[in-house]
C-alpha cells in the first residue's frame, strides 16, 4: 500500500509559477514509476511528466521547457515545478505511482487544483 499526498496548488496569473509536491508513504520501495497527471474540466486525464526506471522522464509535449519534475529520495517526495503557466494548464493535478509493473498507475493522490488566470 502506498499513500500519496499532494500540496502546492493554487491560483496564479498567466506567466506565473507554482511548485507542487507529492509525498509518498507506505511501501515506497515497491514504486516503479512516479509522476504527475492532470485533468481539466470536460477533458480526459493526461500524463504530464513521470519518472521512469533509471531516472529518465516521459513528458507531455505542451509542457516541455516549462515544467520540471524532481525528487528528494530521502523524503520520498516528488516535485513539479511549473513555470510560464498558461490558462490551458488549468486542471486538477494528480500524483500517481506504479507498483505493479503492468503499465498502469495503481496509486493516486487526492489531487490539487491549479488555476491559471489570463
Number of C-alpha atoms within 10 A of each C-alpha: 10 19 17 22 18 22 19 14 18 14 14 18 14 17 14 14 17 17 16 21 22 26 18 22 15 10 11 15 10 14 18 17 21 24 27 26 19 22 19 17 9 6 9 9 15 14 17 24 23 25 20 13 11 8 9 9 17 13 19 14 9 11 17 12 11 12 20 18 20 16 17 10 8 6 11 14 18 22 21 23 14 20 17 15 23 19 15 13 20 20 21 18 27 26 31 28 25 19 20 14 12 8 10 12 18 14 17 20 20 14 22 20 18 22 21 20 16 11
